[in-house]
Amino acid sequence: MRDDRIVVGVDGSDGGRRALRWAVHEAAARGQTVQAVTAWRWDRADRTSGASVDPGEERARAERILHDELAAVSAGDVVIAAEAVEGRAADVLCAASQNAHLLVLGSHGHGRTMRTVLGSVSEECVRRGPCPVVVIPVPSPAPTHDAPLAVRR
């Protein structure tokens, strides 16, 4: 049986922000709650990516992202629960959305393949998700006047 939660992945990206705003708006319309989830990982062997050298620092960084994103959204009367969970993002989000009404994710851009359009986390959640998954697109940037609209050869 599904509960009245809308789970949303929050990662500090534009796509994550759009997903959070959409989830809050949808929860308000349906009289539901939002569970905002940030997944984080710490891998001592991965020191080249700029990751923290301490798992406590990495957790604190994830919690700051979550706090900042929630502070920036207008929630109105919508109740938002928040948690930073250690693990692979797709695993964490699929586990958090067990029995949820929806799982909401942001896409990470546009391209020719599903993985490029959705991002690997969104793609995996769409395939494995235990509830309906909504992926909020990030709009394409408008062409600048300097960029050609078409190229003839």
The 8 nearest C-alpha neighbors of each residue, nearest first, counted from 0:
[[1, 98, 2, 99, 100, 97, 3, 130],
 [2, 0, 98, 99, 100, 3, 97, 4],
 [1, 3, 99, 4, 98, 100, 0, 5],
 [2, 4, 31, 100, 32, 99, 5, 1],
 [5, 3, 32, 99, 33, 100, 2, 31],
 [4, 6, 33, 101, 100, 102, 99, 34],
 [7, 5, 34, 102, 33, 96, 35, 4],
 [6, 8, 103, 35, 102, 104, 36, 19],
 [7, 9, 36, 104, 37, 35, 15, 103],
 [10, 8, 15, 37, 36, 11, 35, 7],
 [9, 11, 12, 15, 37, 8, 64, 65],
 [10, 12, 64, 15, 9, 68, 16, 13],
 [13, 11, 15, 14, 10, 16, 9, 107],
 [14, 12, 16, 15, 17, 11, 137, 105],
 [15, 13, 105, 17, 12, 106, 16, 137],
 [14, 16, 105, 9, 18, 12, 13, 17],
 [17, 15, 13, 19, 18, 14, 20, 12],
 [16, 18, 14, 20, 15, 19, 21, 13],
 [17, 19, 105, 15, 21, 16, 104, 20],
 [20, 18, 22, 16, 21, 17, 7, 15],
 [19, 21, 17, 23, 22, 18, 24, 16],
 [22, 20, 18, 24, 19, 23, 25, 17],
 [21, 23, 25, 19, 24, 20, 26, 18],
 [24, 22, 26, 20, 25, 21, 27, 74],
 [25, 23, 21, 27, 22, 26, 20, 28],
 [24, 26, 22, 28, 27, 23, 21, 29],
 [27, 25, 31, 23, 29, 28, 24, 30],
 [28, 26, 24, 30, 25, 29, 77, 23],
 [27, 29, 25, 26, 30, 24, 31, 23],
 [30, 28, 26, 31, 27, 25, 3, 24],
 [31, 29, 27, 26, 28, 32, 77, 3],
 [32, 30, 26, 3, 29, 4, 27, 33],
 [33, 31, 4, 78, 26, 77, 79, 5],
 [34, 32, 79, 5, 4, 6, 35, 80],
 [33, 35, 6, 80, 79, 81, 5, 7],
 [36, 34, 81, 7, 6, 8, 80, 33],
 [37, 35, 8, 82, 9, 83, 81, 7],
 [38, 36, 83, 9, 10, 8, 84, 65],
 [39, 37, 84, 88, 85, 83, 86, 91],
 [38, 40, 85, 86, 84, 61, 37, 58],
 [41, 39, 86, 85, 42, 87, 38, 57],
 [40, 42, 54, 43, 57, 39, 50, 51],
 [41, 43, 44, 45, 40, 46, 54, 50],
 [42, 44, 45, 41, 52, 46, 53, 54],
 [43, 45, 42, 46, 47, 41, 52, 50],
 [46, 44, 42, 43, 47, 48, 50, 41],
 [45, 47, 48, 44, 50, 49, 43, 52],
 [46, 48, 49, 45, 50, 44, 51, 43],
 [49, 47, 50, 46, 45, 51, 44, 42],
 [48, 50, 47, 46, 51, 45, 52, 57],
 [51, 49, 48, 46, 52, 45, 57, 41],
 [50, 52, 53, 57, 56, 49, 54, 41],
 [51, 53, 50, 43, 54, 46, 56, 57],
 [52, 54, 56, 51, 55, 57, 41, 43],
 [55, 53, 57, 56, 41, 58, 52, 51],
 [56, 54, 58, 53, 57, 59, 51, 60],
 [57, 55, 59, 53, 54, 58, 51, 60],
 [56, 58, 54, 60, 59, 55, 51, 61],
 [57, 59, 61, 55, 60, 56, 54, 62],
 [58, 60, 62, 56, 57, 61, 63, 55],
 [61, 59, 57, 63, 58, 62, 56, 64],
 [62, 60, 58, 64, 59, 63, 39, 65],
 [61, 63, 59, 65, 64, 60, 83, 66],
 [64, 62, 66, 60, 65, 61, 67, 59],
 [65, 63, 61, 67, 62, 66, 11, 68],
 [64, 66, 62, 68, 63, 67, 69, 61],
 [65, 67, 63, 69, 64, 68, 62, 70],
 [68, 66, 70, 64, 69, 65, 63, 71],
 [67, 69, 71, 65, 70, 66, 64, 11],
 [70, 68, 66, 71, 72, 67, 65, 19],
 [69, 71, 67, 68, 72, 66, 73, 65],
 [70, 72, 68, 69, 67, 73, 66, 16],
 [73, 71, 69, 70, 74, 20, 68, 19],
 [72, 74, 75, 71, 70, 20, 23, 69],
 [73, 75, 77, 72, 76, 23, 78, 79],
 [76, 74, 77, 73, 27, 78, 23, 72],
 [75, 77, 74, 78, 27, 30, 73, 79],
 [78, 76, 74, 75, 27, 32, 79, 26],
 [77, 79, 32, 33, 76, 80, 74, 31],
 [80, 78, 33, 34, 32, 77, 81, 35],
 [79, 81, 34, 35, 33, 78, 82, 32],
 [82, 80, 35, 34, 36, 79, 83, 65],
 [81, 83, 36, 84, 37, 35, 80, 62],
 [82, 84, 37, 38, 36, 62, 61, 85],
 [85, 83, 38, 39, 82, 37, 86, 91],
 [84, 86, 39, 40, 38, 83, 87, 91],
 [87, 85, 40, 39, 91, 38, 88, 84],
 [86, 88, 90, 89, 91, 38, 40, 39],
 [87, 89, 38, 91, 90, 92, 86, 120],
 [90, 88, 120, 92, 91, 87, 124, 93],
 [91, 89, 93, 87, 88, 92, 94, 86],
 [92, 90, 88, 94, 89, 93, 86, 95],
 [93, 91, 95, 89, 94, 90, 88, 96],
 [92, 94, 96, 90, 128, 95, 91, 89],
 [93, 95, 91, 92, 96, 97, 90, 129],
 [96, 94, 92, 93, 97, 91, 6, 36],
 [95, 97, 99, 93, 94, 6, 98, 102],
 [96, 98, 99, 94, 95, 129, 93, 130],
 [97, 99, 1, 2, 96, 0, 100, 130],
 [100, 98, 96, 4, 2, 1, 97, 101],
 [99, 101, 4, 5, 1, 3, 2, 130],
 [102, 100, 5, 131, 99, 132, 130, 6],
 [101, 103, 132, 6, 7, 5, 96, 133],
 [104, 102, 7, 133, 132, 134, 18, 6],
 [105, 103, 134, 18, 8, 7, 135, 133],
 [106, 104, 14, 135, 15, 18, 134, 136],
 [107, 105, 117, 136, 14, 108, 135, 137],
 [106, 108, 118, 14, 117, 116, 105, 137],
 [109, 107, 116, 137, 106, 115, 110, 117],
 [108, 110, 116, 115, 139, 107, 111, 117],
 [109, 111, 115, 116, 112, 108, 113, 114],
 [110, 112, 115, 113, 109, 116, 114, 108],
 [113, 111, 115, 114, 110, 116, 109, 117],
 [112, 114, 116, 115, 117, 111, 122, 118],
 [115, 113, 118, 117, 112, 119, 116, 122],
 [114, 116, 110, 112, 113, 118, 117, 109],
 [117, 115, 109, 113, 110, 108, 114, 118],
 [118, 116, 106, 114, 121, 115, 122, 113],
 [117, 119, 114, 115, 121, 120, 107, 116],
 [118, 120, 122, 114, 121, 123, 117, 115],
 [121, 119, 123, 89, 122, 118, 124, 88],
 [122, 120, 124, 117, 123, 118, 119, 125],
 [121, 123, 119, 125, 120, 124, 117, 118],
 [122, 124, 126, 120, 125, 121, 127, 119],
 [125, 123, 128, 127, 121, 126, 122, 89],
 [124, 126, 122, 123, 128, 127, 132, 121],
 [125, 127, 123, 124, 128, 122, 121, 129],
 [128, 126, 124, 125, 123, 129, 93, 89],
 [127, 129, 124, 93, 130, 125, 126, 132],
 [128, 130, 97, 127, 93, 96, 131, 98],
 [131, 129, 128, 101, 132, 99, 100, 102],
 [130, 132, 101, 102, 133, 128, 129, 100],
 [133, 131, 102, 101, 103, 125, 130, 134],
 [132, 134, 103, 102, 104, 135, 131, 101],
 [135, 133, 104, 105, 103, 106, 136, 132],
 [134, 136, 105, 18, 106, 104, 133, 137],
 [137, 135, 106, 138, 105, 134, 14, 108],
 [136, 138, 14, 108, 106, 139, 107, 135],
 [139, 137, 136, 140, 108, 109, 141, 14],
 [140, 138, 141, 137, 109, 108, 142, 136],
 [139, 141, 138, 142, 143, 137, 108, 109],
 [142, 140, 139, 143, 138, 144, 146, 148],
 [143, 141, 146, 140, 144, 148, 145, 147],
 [144, 142, 145, 146, 141, 147, 140, 148],
 [143, 145, 146, 142, 147, 148, 141, 149],
 [144, 146, 143, 147, 142, 148, 141, 149],
 [145, 147, 143, 144, 142, 148, 149, 141],
 [146, 148, 149, 145, 150, 144, 142, 143],
 [147, 149, 146, 150, 142, 144, 143, 145],
 [150, 148, 147, 151, 146, 152, 142, 145],
 [149, 151, 152, 147, 148, 146, 145, 142],
 [152, 150, 149, 147, 148, 146, 145, 144],
 [151, 150, 149, 147, 148, 146, 145, 144]]
